[in-house]
Each structure stands twice: as structure tokens, then as C-alpha cells.
Amino acid sequence: MRMNIRTVLASLALVALLAPHASSANPFKKDFDSVRGKPHAQRLKLYKELVGQNVDSGDKLRALHEEMKQLESESRPKGNPQQVFELQQPLADALEHSGNPAAQSAVAELLKEETAGDWRNMLTRKDELRAIRLRSLIYSTGRARNAEALPTLRRIRKARGSESKAAETAIGQIGRPEDLEEFLSEIKQEQNSNINLDGFGEQAVDRIIKDVNDPKVPDNQKMKIVGRLPRLPSATGIARYRPLLKHSDSRVTEIASGRIADVLAPDDVNQIRELLGDPNPLVHGPTLAALERLIPKNPSLAPLVVEALRNDRDDYHRAIAATILGIDNVKSAKPSLQTASASDPNPSVRKAAAEALRIIKD
């Protein structure tokens, strides 16, 4: 049978029209499809293998996300919710750490998709799984500094839903100056006193100190923003905050010493010794408090606390030192504690030393 030339051309046009759709099928989806129906332990193992490598493309990320959505249908009352959440975990971890630049447009698109409609009050088991996906996507945008996701992140934050804080941190990690200015303005005006600036890192330190040093900024506003000085990673935090220990504003000194204490490590012996010997007594308290968690990991730090018990001029600091020696069961400190319990001029210190002696086990 002879075909009309118009019929042939129409057929070719239809093939051309359908070809892109056929080729655009997600090549990773079949990998996840093949895992379904397997016994739980095997399925969990296969999931971990499938996501064991980086999510290095938008297609792989979309397939992973689609599989997480598929798990919603398995969270019905007849299913095993514990197993569903176990299966969800490796997928959520992979989604959260999908920092590959090739996947970031997909992350931004999926985040926008997840927050369409009413998503703020997630109460059912199915909603919990959705919340895990949403949270993983938010964490991913922050880790990758995904500016494409900023419009959605800003919307999530302003919605004051369950994931607003996570969005706030991600916005900080992306680090646009206009967002930092908005956050600081809200803090100063007490529109949102719980804002966390940690994501902005050193940028926030510089911006806050600029306002603290500016005589035109009202003192009550300075008090509000100083308390928001961010926590920084260990090496960065110590180096960045050490110069602020000499700042003329005692509030800055106190917060800076606390931020340093937060990141002190068990092997920072010289740093700790210098901090305890700092002429500013505001530095001593946070440093001593940090030693409570550090001594069990490095017992050689205990003599520094004993020295503080003997010689620190501040009654409160000596009491802290005595308490720490008791909590950390520092047996070698017993002679110093006995002396303090009997003859320290401050009754609170004597009481703390006596209590430490009582709880230290031989």
C-alpha cells in the first residue's frame, strides 16, 4: 500500500515530537524501581549502595527525591513505620549532602515544589516523611551555598513554620549581605529575637563589631546584636575572637570568650593556659566551664583547674574550679580541695570544695 506523502511527513513530525520525551526519561529511576519489593534488610543495603556516591546530577537527585516520595505510600497504618523511616534515612542523608554544582538547580526546583500548598503544619506520619525531605533539601542548599534557592528559603523563613530555623541557617550560609542586614534590623527592632547568625560566619562578626564601634548606633541596639555574635569553627573561631578579648566594650569581651570556649579542643593546652592567665577576669569563667568537657579527654588539663582553684581572684571562678574537679573525679586535686574547703575566704568556694571531695571516688 502506497503512503501519501503528507501521511509520511506527519508521521515523521510525530516521531520528532515524541523523541525528546523518550530520551528525557530519568536513567536513574529504574535503579530505584528495581529495589522495591525486596526484603527490608536487602532493600536498605541496596539503597545505601545506590546513594553511596555523590549525587552528581540533577537526574540522580530527582530520582532520589521521587523515591523518598514513594515511601510515603508505604507509611500507611498497615505498613511498618519504623522500617519506612529506616529506608528514608540513607536517602535523606544523600539528599542533604548533595553539594555537587550540577545538582543545585534541581535542588532549588524541588525545594520550591515541596513548599507549594499548605506545608507548615506537618502532623501525620506521611507529613513527617515530607518534613524529612524538606529539611534535607534546606540543608543541601546551605552546604552548597545555593543562591538559586534563596527566594524559597526566604519564604520558608518568613512563614515561621517548623523549618524556619533551618532556612534561616541556610540563608546565612549562602551569605548575601542584604539578608544579614535584614536579620540585624529585625534583631535591633526585636521583631525576631531568636535569630541565629551562625551561618553568616565571619561576615556577621565584622558587621556586628562595626555597629558596636559606631557611636551613632544606640546602646540598646548594640546590646541586642552583641549577643548574636556567631559561633565559628574551631581554628577560625579562636583566631577571629582572640583580638576581641581586648575590646573596650566588656559585652564584646564576654561573648567573645564564650565563643572561644565553645570550640576549644582537648589539645589546645597553650591556648587554654593563656586564656586562664588573661588579665581580664571575664575570660576565665567560660574557659573554666569548657574544661569540664575537656578534662575527661585530656587529663593533663586538670592542673590548670587546680591552679585556678588556688589562685584565681574571683570567688565565683574558684567555686567553678572546685565543682569541675569534683565532676571530673580528679583525684590528684584532693589536697587542694581540702585546703579550699577549710580555709578559702569565701563560703561558696568552701562549700563547692567540700562537695567536690564528697563525690570524688578513690
C-alpha positions as CSV (number, residue, x, y, z in Angstrom):
1,M,0.0,0.0,0.0
2,R,1.4,3.3,-1.0
3,M,1.5,6.1,1.6
4,N,0.5,9.6,1.0
5,I,3.5,12.0,1.2
6,R,1.5,14.1,3.8
7,T,1.0,11.0,5.9
8,V,4.7,10.2,5.9
9,L,5.6,13.8,6.8
10,A,3.0,13.8,9.6
11,S,4.5,10.5,11.0
12,L,8.0,11.9,11.0
13,A,6.8,15.0,12.8
14,L,5.1,12.9,15.4
15,V,8.3,10.9,15.9
16,A,10.3,14.1,16.3
17,L,7.8,15.5,18.8
18,L,7.9,12.3,20.9
19,A,11.6,11.7,20.7
20,P,12.7,14.3,23.3
21,H,10.2,12.9,25.8
22,A,11.5,9.4,25.3
23,S,15.1,10.5,25.7
24,S,14.4,12.6,28.7
25,A,13.3,9.7,30.8
26,N,15.3,9.7,34.0
27,P,18.0,7.0,33.6
28,F,18.4,6.6,37.4
29,K,14.7,6.0,38.2
30,K,14.9,2.3,37.0
31,D,17.7,1.7,39.6
32,F,15.3,2.7,42.4
33,D,12.4,0.9,40.8
34,S,14.4,-2.4,40.8
35,V,14.8,-2.1,44.6
36,R,11.2,-2.0,45.5
37,G,9.6,-5.2,46.7
38,K,12.9,-6.6,48.1
39,P,13.0,-7.7,51.8
40,H,13.6,-4.8,54.1
41,A,17.3,-5.5,55.0
42,Q,18.2,-6.1,51.4
43,R,16.4,-3.0,50.3
44,L,18.1,-0.9,52.9
45,K,21.5,-2.3,51.8
46,L,20.7,-1.6,48.1
47,Y,19.6,2.0,48.9
48,K,22.9,2.6,50.7
49,E,24.8,1.3,47.6
50,L,22.7,3.4,45.2
51,V,23.4,6.6,47.1
52,G,26.9,5.7,48.2
53,Q,28.4,8.0,45.7
54,N,27.8,11.8,45.4
55,V,24.6,13.0,43.9
56,D,26.4,14.4,40.9
57,S,23.5,15.3,38.6
58,G,20.0,16.7,38.6
59,D,18.6,13.5,37.2
60,K,20.0,11.4,40.0
61,L,18.8,13.9,42.6
62,R,15.3,13.9,41.2
63,A,15.2,10.1,41.1
64,L,16.3,10.0,44.7
65,H,13.7,12.6,45.7
66,E,11.0,10.7,43.9
67,E,11.9,7.5,45.7
68,M,11.6,9.4,49.0
69,K,8.1,10.4,48.0
70,Q,7.3,6.8,47.1
71,L,8.0,5.8,50.6
72,E,5.0,8.0,51.7
73,S,2.7,5.4,50.3
74,E,4.4,2.8,52.5
75,S,3.8,4.7,55.7
76,R,0.1,3.8,55.9
77,P,-1.2,2.2,59.1
78,K,-0.8,-1.3,57.8
79,G,2.9,-0.7,57.0
80,N,5.8,-0.8,59.3
81,P,6.6,2.9,60.1
82,Q,10.0,2.0,61.7
83,Q,11.2,0.3,58.6
84,V,9.9,3.1,56.4
85,F,11.9,5.7,58.4
86,E,15.0,3.4,58.3
87,L,14.7,3.3,54.5
88,Q,14.2,7.1,54.3
89,Q,17.4,7.8,56.3
90,P,20.2,7.0,53.7
91,L,18.2,8.8,51.0
92,A,17.8,11.8,53.3
93,D,21.5,11.9,54.1
94,A,22.4,11.7,50.4
95,L,19.9,14.5,49.6
96,E,21.3,16.6,52.4
97,H,24.9,16.3,51.2
98,S,24.1,16.8,47.5
99,G,26.6,19.7,47.1
100,N,27.6,19.0,43.6
101,P,27.1,22.2,41.5
102,A,25.4,20.1,38.7
103,A,22.6,19.2,41.0
104,Q,21.9,22.6,42.5
105,S,19.3,23.8,40.1
106,A,17.3,20.6,40.7
107,V,17.6,21.2,44.5
108,A,16.2,24.7,44.2
109,E,13.3,23.4,42.0
110,L,12.5,20.5,44.4
111,L,12.6,22.8,47.4
112,K,10.1,25.1,45.7
113,E,7.9,22.1,44.8
114,E,8.0,20.8,48.4
115,T,6.7,24.1,49.8
116,A,3.8,24.5,47.4
117,G,0.5,24.5,49.1
118,D,0.0,24.1,52.9
119,W,3.1,22.5,54.3
120,R,3.7,24.4,57.6
121,N,1.7,22.2,59.9
122,M,3.0,18.7,59.3
123,L,1.3,16.3,61.7
124,T,0.7,12.9,60.1
125,R,3.2,10.2,59.6
126,K,3.2,11.0,55.8
127,D,3.9,14.6,56.7
128,E,6.8,13.6,58.8
129,L,8.4,12.0,55.8
130,R,7.7,15.1,53.8
131,A,9.3,17.2,56.5
132,I,12.5,15.0,56.3
133,R,12.7,15.6,52.6
134,L,12.1,19.3,53.0
135,R,14.7,19.6,55.8
136,S,17.3,17.6,53.7
137,L,16.8,20.0,50.8
138,I,17.2,23.0,53.0
139,Y,20.4,21.6,54.5
140,S,21.7,20.9,51.0
141,T,21.1,24.5,49.8
142,G,23.1,25.8,52.8
143,R,26.0,23.4,52.4
144,A,26.3,24.2,48.7
145,R,25.6,28.0,49.1
146,N,22.8,27.6,46.6
147,A,21.7,31.1,45.7
148,E,19.1,29.8,43.3
149,A,17.1,28.6,46.3
150,L,17.2,31.9,48.2
151,P,13.6,33.1,47.2
152,T,12.1,29.8,48.5
153,L,14.3,29.8,51.6
154,R,13.3,33.4,52.4
155,R,9.6,32.4,52.0
156,I,10.1,29.4,54.3
157,R,11.8,31.5,57.0
158,K,9.1,34.2,57.0
159,A,6.3,31.6,57.1
160,R,7.5,30.8,60.7
161,G,6.8,27.1,60.2
162,S,8.7,24.1,61.6
163,E,11.6,24.5,59.2
164,S,12.1,28.3,59.5
165,K,15.2,28.0,61.6
166,A,16.8,25.6,59.2
167,A,16.0,28.0,56.4
168,E,17.5,30.9,58.4
169,T,20.8,29.0,58.8
170,A,20.9,28.1,55.1
171,I,20.3,31.7,54.2
172,G,23.2,32.6,56.4
173,Q,25.5,30.0,54.8
174,I,24.7,31.4,51.4
175,G,25.7,34.7,52.9
176,R,24.1,37.5,50.9
177,P,24.8,40.9,52.7
178,E,21.2,42.0,52.1
179,D,20.0,39.1,54.2
180,L,22.4,39.8,57.0
181,E,21.2,43.4,57.1
182,E,17.6,42.3,57.3
183,F,18.4,39.9,60.1
184,L,20.3,42.5,62.1
185,S,17.4,45.0,61.6
186,E,15.0,42.5,63.0
187,I,17.2,41.9,66.0
188,K,17.5,45.6,66.7
189,Q,13.8,46.1,66.4
190,E,13.0,43.0,68.4
191,Q,10.9,41.6,65.6
192,N,12.6,38.3,65.9
193,S,14.9,38.0,69.0
194,N,15.8,34.3,68.3
195,I,17.6,34.9,65.0
196,N,20.7,32.7,64.6
197,L,23.6,34.4,62.7
198,D,26.0,31.4,62.8
199,G,25.5,30.7,59.1
200,F,27.0,34.1,58.1
201,G,30.2,33.3,59.9
202,E,33.0,35.9,60.0
203,Q,30.9,38.3,57.8
204,A,28.5,38.7,60.8
205,V,31.3,39.2,63.2
206,D,32.7,42.1,61.1
207,R,29.3,43.6,60.6
208,I,28.3,43.5,64.3
209,I,31.6,44.9,65.5
210,K,31.2,47.7,63.0
211,D,28.0,48.7,64.7
212,V,29.4,48.3,68.2
213,N,32.2,50.7,67.3
214,D,29.8,53.2,65.8
215,P,28.9,55.9,68.3
216,K,25.8,56.7,66.2
217,V,24.2,53.3,67.0
218,P,22.1,53.4,70.1
219,D,23.5,51.4,73.1
220,N,20.3,49.3,73.5
221,Q,20.7,48.1,69.9
222,K,24.4,47.3,70.5
223,M,23.4,45.1,73.4
224,K,20.9,43.2,71.3
225,I,23.3,42.4,68.4
226,V,26.4,41.6,70.5
227,G,24.6,38.6,71.9
228,R,24.2,37.3,68.3
229,L,27.9,37.1,67.6
230,P,28.1,33.8,65.7
231,R,29.8,30.6,66.7
232,L,32.6,29.8,64.3
233,P,34.6,26.6,63.5
234,S,37.4,25.8,65.9
235,A,40.6,27.3,64.3
236,T,38.7,30.1,62.7
237,G,36.8,31.0,65.9
238,I,39.8,31.1,68.1
239,A,41.8,33.3,65.7
240,R,38.9,35.6,65.0
241,Y,37.8,36.1,68.5
242,R,41.1,36.4,70.3
243,P,41.7,40.1,69.3
244,L,38.1,40.9,70.6
245,L,39.2,39.9,74.1
246,K,40.8,43.3,74.4
247,H,37.8,45.2,73.1
248,S,36.8,48.2,75.1
249,D,33.2,47.0,75.4
250,S,33.0,44.4,78.1
251,R,30.0,42.8,76.5
252,V,32.0,42.0,73.4
253,T,34.8,40.5,75.6
254,E,32.4,38.3,77.5
255,I,30.7,37.0,74.4
256,A,34.0,36.5,72.5
257,S,35.5,34.5,75.4
258,G,32.4,32.3,75.4
259,R,32.6,31.7,71.6
260,I,36.3,30.7,72.0
261,A,35.4,28.4,74.9
262,D,32.7,26.7,72.8
263,V,35.3,25.5,70.3
264,L,38.3,24.7,72.5
265,A,39.7,21.2,71.9
266,P,41.5,18.9,74.3
267,D,44.9,19.6,72.8
268,D,44.6,23.4,72.9
269,V,46.7,23.4,76.1
270,N,48.6,26.5,75.3
271,Q,45.5,28.4,74.3
272,I,43.7,27.4,77.5
273,R,46.7,28.4,79.6
274,E,46.8,31.8,78.0
275,L,43.1,32.3,78.4
276,L,43.2,31.4,82.1
277,G,46.1,33.9,82.6
278,D,44.4,36.7,80.7
279,P,44.3,39.9,82.8
280,N,40.6,40.3,82.0
281,P,38.7,38.1,84.5
282,L,35.7,37.9,82.1
283,V,37.7,35.5,80.1
284,H,38.3,33.0,82.9
285,G,34.7,31.8,83.6
286,P,33.9,30.4,80.1
287,T,37.3,28.9,79.8
288,L,36.9,27.0,83.1
289,A,33.5,25.9,82.1
290,A,34.9,24.4,78.9
291,L,37.4,22.4,80.9
292,E,34.7,20.3,82.4
293,R,34.1,18.6,79.0
294,L,37.8,18.7,78.0
295,I,39.5,17.0,81.1
296,P,38.0,13.6,80.5
297,K,39.6,13.6,77.0
298,N,42.9,15.1,78.2
299,P,43.5,14.6,82.0
300,S,46.7,16.7,81.7
301,L,44.5,19.8,81.7
302,A,43.4,19.2,85.3
303,P,46.3,21.0,86.9
304,L,45.2,24.2,85.2
305,V,41.9,24.0,87.1
306,V,43.7,23.2,90.3
307,E,45.7,26.4,89.7
308,A,42.5,28.4,89.2
309,L,41.1,27.0,92.5
310,R,44.2,28.1,94.3
311,N,44.9,31.5,92.7
312,D,42.0,33.0,90.8
313,R,41.0,36.2,92.4
314,D,37.3,35.8,91.6
315,D,35.3,33.9,94.2
316,Y,32.9,32.6,91.5
317,H,35.7,31.2,89.4
318,R,37.3,29.4,92.3
319,A,33.9,27.8,93.0
320,I,33.6,26.7,89.4
321,A,37.0,25.2,89.5
322,A,36.2,23.2,92.7
323,T,33.0,22.0,91.1
324,I,34.7,20.9,87.9
325,L,37.4,18.9,89.8
326,G,34.6,17.0,91.6
327,I,32.5,16.4,88.5
328,D,35.6,15.1,86.5
329,N,36.7,13.0,89.5
330,V,40.2,14.5,89.6
331,K,41.7,12.5,92.5
332,S,45.0,14.4,92.4
333,A,43.2,17.6,93.3
334,K,42.1,16.3,96.7
335,P,44.8,18.1,98.7
336,S,44.0,21.4,97.1
337,L,40.2,20.8,97.6
338,Q,40.8,20.0,101.3
339,T,42.7,23.3,101.7
340,A,40.0,25.2,99.9
341,S,37.2,23.6,101.9
342,A,38.9,24.5,105.2
343,S,40.4,27.9,104.5
344,D,39.1,29.7,101.4
345,P,37.9,33.1,102.4
346,N,34.6,32.7,100.5
347,P,31.9,30.4,101.9
348,S,30.6,29.4,98.5
349,V,34.1,28.2,97.5
350,R,34.4,26.2,100.7
351,K,31.1,24.6,100.1
352,A,31.9,23.7,96.5
353,A,35.2,22.2,97.5
354,A,33.6,20.1,100.3
355,E,31.0,18.9,97.8
356,A,33.7,18.0,95.3
357,L,35.6,16.0,98.0
358,R,32.4,14.1,98.7
359,I,31.8,13.0,95.2
360,I,35.4,12.2,94.1
361,K,35.8,8.4,94.2
362,D,39.0,6.7,95.2
